[in-house]
Amino acid sequence: MNASPDTIEFRRNVVKPIEFLKAGHELVRSQYWLFVGIAAVGMIIAGVVPMGILMGPMMCGVYLTLFKQRRGQRIEFGDLFKGFDYFGESLIAALLHIVPIFVIIVPTYIIFYISMFGMMAAGGSDPGIVLGFFGFWVIVWIVLIAIMILLSMIFTFAYPLIVDRRLSGFDAVRLSMKAALANFWGLLGMMLLSSLLSFAGVLLCYVGAFLVMPITFGAVAVAYEQVFGLSEGAGPDLPPPPPSFV
């Protein structure tokens, strides 16, 4: 039976970016290469089917393994595919995440190319027109990036909530949004640092991006536990909670 989001409490302003990234590394360190494989295969599978149809189950599978690691339980690579146990609810969450992005990005690209061809037809050789055109679109893309970051922040805790509290897709997104906004600046800092680490990984022939994934996923898992706490009934092998970063 799904839990009610109205009965789940969360803490405010407890996300500490640097500390959580360090804790994320500590969480996966003992089985680092296993988590590299889980994260890499999960994200590759998530990208195979368009519209994020497989992204939800794969994200749930990744967080399922991280929570098992946190509880001191045995982890196997096949645990990744247990994310399909949450397929319906995770699909709803994924579509709520991806559809708005498509609605924003696709028309923007269409308008960009139409306006670029129009600018070239109207006098694309004029430096003033070209500079004004690209200056305008730089501002537009900066605004869009900010919107994408905000959307990603809203969904930070959606998949962990589906796995740990068995919330419905809608309820998980709604509660994730509330908790994310209550920890806005900390999550923003953590996302920016994670993005910088991922970008540095991409520069290393992209392979480095896969090496960073377990740490960034681990940081989100740590943030989730600090904000919500792990649900009860996980078994007697649950170790003491990590240090509070308040």
C-alpha positions in Angstrom: 0.0 0.0 0.0 1.4 3.4 -1.0 2.2 5.9 1.8 0.4 9.2 2.0 2.7 12.2 1.2 0.8 14.3 3.7 2.2 12.1 6.6 5.9 12.3 5.4 7.8 15.1 7.0 11.0 16.6 5.6 13.8 18.9 6.9 14.6 22.3 5.5 17.9 23.8 4.7 20.0 20.7 5.5 21.7 20.1 2.1 25.4 20.9 2.2 26.9 20.4 -1.3 30.5 19.7 -0.6 29.9 17.5 2.5 27.2 15.5 0.6 29.4 14.9 -2.4 32.1 13.6 0.0 29.5 11.5 1.8 28.3 10.2 -1.6 31.8 9.1 -2.4 32.1 7.4 1.0 28.8 5.6 0.4 29.9 3.9 -2.8 33.6 3.6 -2.1 33.7 0.0 -0.8 32.0 -1.2 -4.0 32.9 1.6 -6.3 33.3 -0.3 -9.5 30.1 -2.2 -9.0 28.3 1.1 -8.7 30.1 2.5 -11.8 28.7 -0.5 -13.7 25.2 -0.1 -12.3 25.1 3.7 -13.0 26.6 3.4 -16.5 24.4 0.5 -17.7 21.3 2.2 -16.1 21.9 5.5 -17.8 22.7 3.8 -21.2 19.5 1.7 -21.0 17.6 4.9 -19.9 18.7 6.6 -23.1 17.8 3.7 -25.5 14.1 4.4 -25.6 12.9 7.9 -26.2 10.6 10.0 -24.0 12.2 8.6 -20.8 10.2 5.4 -20.8 13.0 3.5 -19.3 14.6 6.3 -17.3 12.2 6.0 -14.4 12.9 2.2 -13.7 16.6 2.7 -14.2 16.7 5.6 -11.7 14.7 3.6 -9.2 17.1 0.7 -9.7 20.1 2.9 -9.0 18.6 4.3 -5.8 17.5 0.9 -4.7 21.1 -0.3 -4.8 22.3 2.8 -3.0 19.7 2.4 -0.2 20.7 -1.2 0.2 24.3 -0.2 0.5 23.3 2.4 3.1 21.5 -0.3 5.1 24.5 -2.7 4.9 22.6 -5.2 2.7 24.2 -7.3 0.0 24.1 -5.7 -3.5 24.1 -7.5 -6.8 24.3 -6.0 -10.3 20.9 -7.5 -11.0 19.4 -5.2 -8.3 19.4 -2.5 -11.0 16.6 -4.2 -12.8 14.5 -4.4 -9.7 13.7 -0.8 -10.6 11.1 -2.3 -13.0 9.1 -3.2 -9.9 8.3 0.5 -9.8 7.8 0.8 -13.6 4.3 2.4 -13.6 4.9 5.1 -11.0 8.4 5.8 -12.2 7.2 6.2 -15.7 4.7 8.8 -14.5 7.4 10.7 -12.7 9.7 10.5 -15.8 7.0 11.8 -18.1 6.2 14.7 -15.8 9.9 15.5 -15.9 10.6 15.1 -19.6 7.4 16.3 -21.3 7.8 19.9 -20.1 11.4 19.9 -21.3 10.3 18.8 -24.8 7.5 21.3 -24.8 10.0 24.1 -24.0 13.1 22.9 -26.0 11.5 21.7 -29.3 9.6 24.9 -30.1 12.6 27.0 -29.1 14.8 25.1 -31.5 12.2 25.6 -34.3 11.9 29.3 -33.6 15.7 29.6 -33.5 16.3 28.1 -36.9 13.4 29.9 -38.5 14.6 33.2 -37.1 18.2 32.5 -38.2 17.1 31.8 -41.8 15.0 34.9 -41.7 17.9 37.0 -40.4 20.2 35.7 -43.2 17.5 36.4 -45.8 17.0 39.9 -44.4 20.7 40.9 -44.4 22.8 38.4 -42.6 26.0 40.0 -43.8 25.4 43.1 -41.5 27.6 42.6 -38.4 25.2 44.6 -36.3 22.2 42.3 -37.2 24.3 39.1 -36.6 25.6 40.4 -33.3 22.2 41.4 -32.1 20.7 38.1 -33.2 23.2 35.9 -31.4 23.3 38.2 -28.4 19.5 37.7 -28.0 19.7 34.0 -28.4 22.5 33.7 -25.9 20.2 35.3 -23.3 17.3 33.0 -24.3 19.5 29.9 -23.9 20.8 31.1 -20.5 17.2 31.5 -19.4 16.3 28.0 -20.7 19.3 26.5 -18.9 18.1 28.1 -15.6 14.6 26.6 -16.2 16.1 23.1 -16.9 18.1 23.3 -13.6 15.0 24.3 -11.7 13.1 21.4 -13.2 15.8 19.0 -12.4 15.9 20.2 -8.8 12.2 19.7 -8.4 12.6 16.0 -9.4 15.7 15.4 -7.2 13.8 13.3 -4.6 11.0 11.9 -6.8 12.6 8.5 -7.6 14.1 7.9 -4.1 10.6 8.6 -2.7 9.0 6.1 -5.1 11.6 3.4 -4.0 11.8 4.2 -0.3 8.3 5.3 0.5 6.4 3.6 -2.4 4.7 6.9 -3.3 2.7 7.2 -6.5 4.4 9.1 -9.3 2.3 12.2 -8.8 2.7 12.2 -5.1 6.5 11.6 -5.3 6.9 14.6 -7.7 4.7 16.8 -5.5 6.6 16.0 -2.3 9.9 16.2 -4.1 9.1 19.7 -5.3 8.2 20.8 -1.8 11.4 19.4 -0.2 13.6 20.6 -3.0 12.3 24.2 -2.7 12.8 24.0 1.1 16.5 23.1 0.4 16.8 25.3 -2.7 20.3 26.8 -2.3 21.9 23.7 -1.0 20.5 21.5 -3.9 21.5 24.2 -6.4 25.1 24.2 -5.1 25.2 20.4 -5.2 23.8 20.3 -8.7 26.3 22.8 -10.0 29.2 21.0 -8.4 28.0 17.7 -9.8 27.7 19.3 -13.2 31.2 20.6 -13.0 32.5 17.1 -12.0 30.5 15.6 -14.9 31.9 18.2 -17.3 35.4 17.4 -16.2 34.7 13.7 -16.8 33.4 14.4 -20.3 36.7 16.2 -21.1 38.4 12.8 -20.3 37.1 11.2 -23.5 33.6 11.0 -21.8 34.7 8.0 -19.8 35.3 10.1 -16.8 31.6 11.1 -16.7 30.7 7.4 -15.9 33.3 7.4 -13.1 31.6 10.4 -11.5 28.1 9.1 -11.8 28.1 6.9 -8.7 29.4 9.8 -6.5 26.7 12.2 -7.7 23.9 9.6 -7.3 25.4 8.8 -3.9 25.2 12.5 -3.0 21.5 12.6 -3.8 20.9 9.4 -1.8 22.7 11.0 1.2 20.7 14.2 0.7 17.5 12.2 0.6 18.3 10.5 3.9 19.2 13.9 5.5 16.0 15.5 4.3 13.5 12.6 4.7 15.3 9.8 6.5 15.1 6.2 5.3 11.9 4.4 5.9 11.5 2.0 8.8 11.3 -1.7 8.4 14.6 -2.1 6.5 15.8 -4.8 8.8 18.1 -5.0 11.8 21.3 -4.4 9.8 20.6 -0.7 9.3 23.8 1.1 10.5 23.8 4.4 12.4 22.7 7.4 10.4 25.4 9.5 8.7 26.5 12.7 10.5 24.0 15.5 10.3 25.3 18.3 8.2 23.0 20.9 9.7 
